[in-house]
Amino acid sequence: MTLAFPTFTAGMVLSMSLIMAIGPQNAHVLRMGLQRQHLWLTVLTCAFADIVLIGLGVLGLAQLGGLSDKLLGALVGAGMLFLGVYGWQAFQRFLHPRALVLDDNGGVAAEPVSRRQAVLSALAFSFLNPHAWLDTAVLIGTASLAYGQGSTVFGMGAAAGSVVWFLALGAAAFWLGRRLNSLHVWRALDGLVALMMWGTAGWLLTSLF
């Protein structure tokens, strides 16, 4: 019992440190939050996907020694395509920026997104991102081995860290929506996202050779 809390905390800290960097998941949550479209559904979907990946890492991949070369190659290829397309979309928004039109309640007059589209988009940003598999599943799964029989508690802490992070990110995007709604902010965000996506895709390409 005395070791449970430090082990849980270690898992939480590692998980949050891995996902704090602005990545595809975080950028998507941020945009959905600023648009006030299915924000909490997106947050819960991303958190659920992370929990699944953490579970695979702690309960499976760590013991198997990581991903096979074929599976890793398939994930990298799918991730490059996904990141390239999303980067192009962000670049188009960078070239033609526009602030979102907020209503009296802080919502936005943006193209509506259905619940199904919101869930599928969040799942795509989670499972088609090779970094999510490598960092969340493999790294956390491997780190959990150091805790022996406490690996499950470590994984639970990592899962809790993911939930806490996405809830905090969603809340921040929701409450800061009005302050962040300007052409300069949106253009900077989209430019950063485009560079990040293409840079990640390029890095993945070099990893194949």
C-alpha positions in Angstrom: 0.0 0.0 0.0 2.9 2.3 0.8 4.3 1.8 -2.8 1.0 2.3 -4.6 0.8 6.1 -4.4 4.4 6.8 -5.6 3.9 4.2 -8.4 0.6 5.7 -9.4 2.1 9.2 -9.4 5.1 8.2 -11.4 2.8 6.8 -14.1 0.7 10.0 -14.1 3.8 12.2 -14.4 5.3 10.2 -17.2 2.0 10.2 -19.1 1.4 14.0 -18.8 5.0 14.8 -19.7 4.6 12.8 -23.0 1.4 14.4 -24.1 1.9 18.0 -23.0 3.7 18.9 -26.3 1.4 20.3 -28.9 0.7 17.2 -31.1 -2.1 16.2 -33.5 -4.4 15.2 -30.6 -3.8 18.4 -28.6 -4.1 20.6 -31.7 -7.4 18.9 -32.6 -8.8 19.3 -29.1 -7.8 22.9 -29.0 -9.5 23.7 -32.3 -12.7 21.9 -31.3 -12.7 23.7 -28.0 -12.3 27.1 -29.6 -15.1 26.2 -32.1 -17.3 24.9 -29.2 -18.2 21.8 -31.3 -18.5 18.5 -29.4 -15.6 19.6 -27.2 -16.2 17.2 -24.3 -17.1 14.3 -26.6 -13.7 14.9 -28.3 -11.9 15.1 -25.0 -13.5 11.9 -23.7 -12.7 10.1 -27.0 -9.0 11.2 -27.0 -8.7 10.2 -23.3 -10.3 6.8 -24.0 -8.0 6.2 -27.0 -5.0 7.0 -24.7 -6.3 4.6 -22.1 -6.5 1.9 -24.7 -3.0 2.5 -25.9 -1.6 2.6 -22.3 -3.4 -0.7 -21.6 -1.9 -2.3 -24.7 1.5 -1.1 -23.6 1.3 -2.1 -19.9 -0.5 -5.4 -20.4 0.8 -6.5 -23.8 3.4 -4.7 -25.9 6.0 -4.3 -23.0 6.0 -8.1 -22.6 6.2 -8.7 -26.3 9.1 -6.3 -26.8 7.3 -3.6 -28.7 5.7 -3.4 -32.2 6.7 -5.7 -35.0 8.6 -4.2 -38.0 5.6 -4.8 -40.4 3.1 -3.3 -38.0 5.4 -0.4 -37.3 5.9 0.2 -41.0 2.2 0.2 -41.6 1.6 2.7 -38.8 4.3 5.0 -40.0 2.9 4.9 -43.6 -0.6 5.7 -42.4 0.6 8.3 -40.1 2.7 10.1 -42.8 -0.4 10.2 -45.1 -2.6 11.5 -42.3 -0.2 14.1 -41.1 0.5 15.3 -44.7 -3.2 15.8 -45.4 -3.9 17.5 -42.1 -0.8 19.7 -42.6 -2.0 20.8 -46.0 -5.4 21.7 -44.6 -3.8 23.8 -41.9 -1.6 25.4 -44.5 -4.6 26.4 -46.5 -6.1 28.0 -43.4 -2.8 29.8 -42.8 -3.0 31.3 -46.4 -6.6 32.3 -45.9 -7.0 33.1 -42.2 -10.3 34.1 -40.7 -11.4 34.6 -37.1 -14.3 32.6 -35.9 -17.6 34.5 -35.5 -18.7 34.1 -31.9 -22.3 34.3 -30.8 -23.6 35.7 -27.6 -22.9 32.5 -25.7 -19.3 32.2 -26.9 -20.1 29.6 -29.6 -19.0 29.9 -33.2 -20.6 30.1 -36.6 -18.5 27.4 -38.1 -19.3 24.5 -40.4 -21.2 22.0 -38.2 -19.7 18.7 -37.2 -21.8 15.7 -36.3 -21.1 13.6 -33.3 -20.0 10.7 -35.5 -17.6 13.0 -37.3 -16.2 14.3 -34.0 -15.6 10.8 -32.6 -14.1 9.5 -35.9 -11.8 12.5 -36.1 -10.6 12.2 -32.5 -10.0 8.4 -33.0 -8.0 9.1 -36.2 -5.8 11.7 -34.5 -5.2 9.2 -31.7 -4.6 5.9 -33.5 -3.1 7.1 -36.8 -0.4 9.0 -35.0 2.7 6.7 -34.8 4.1 8.9 -32.0 1.1 8.0 -29.9 1.9 4.3 -30.3 5.6 4.7 -29.7 5.3 7.1 -26.8 2.1 6.0 -25.1 2.1 2.3 -25.7 5.8 1.3 -26.1 7.5 3.8 -23.8 4.9 3.7 -21.0 4.6 0.0 -21.3 8.4 -0.5 -21.1 8.6 1.9 -18.2 6.0 -0.1 -16.3 8.2 -3.1 -16.3 10.5 -1.4 -13.8 7.6 -1.6 -11.2 7.2 -5.3 -11.4 3.9 -6.3 -9.8 3.0 -2.6 -9.5 2.9 -2.2 -13.3 -0.9 -2.2 -13.3 -0.9 0.7 -10.7 1.7 2.5 -12.9 -0.6 2.1 -15.9 -3.6 3.3 -14.0 -1.6 6.4 -13.0 -0.6 7.0 -16.7 -4.3 6.7 -17.7 -5.4 9.1 -15.0 -2.7 11.6 -16.2 -4.1 11.4 -19.8 -7.6 12.1 -18.5 -6.5 15.0 -16.4 -4.5 16.6 -19.2 -7.3 16.4 -21.8 -9.9 17.8 -19.4 -7.6 20.7 -18.6 -6.8 21.3 -22.2 -10.5 21.3 -23.2 -11.4 23.6 -20.3 -8.6 26.0 -21.2 -9.6 26.1 -24.9 -13.3 26.7 -23.8 -12.6 29.5 -21.4 -10.0 31.3 -23.5 -12.0 31.1 -26.8 -12.9 34.7 -26.9 -9.4 36.0 -26.1 -7.8 33.7 -28.7 -10.2 34.5 -31.4 -8.2 36.8 -33.8 -6.8 36.5 -37.3 -3.2 36.7 -35.9 -3.8 33.9 -33.3 -5.5 31.6 -35.8 -2.9 32.2 -38.5 -0.1 31.5 -36.1 -1.8 28.4 -34.8 -2.5 27.0 -38.2 1.0 27.9 -39.4 2.5 26.1 -36.4 0.3 23.1 -36.9 1.2 22.8 -40.6 4.9 23.0 -39.8 4.6 20.5 -37.0 2.6 18.0 -39.1 4.9 18.2 -42.1 8.0 18.1 -39.8 6.7 15.0 -38.1 5.8 13.4 -41.4 9.4 14.1 -42.7 10.9 12.7 -39.5 8.8 9.5 -40.0 10.0 9.3 -43.6 13.7 9.4 -42.6 13.0 6.7 -39.9 12.2 4.2 -42.7 15.7 4.3 -44.1 
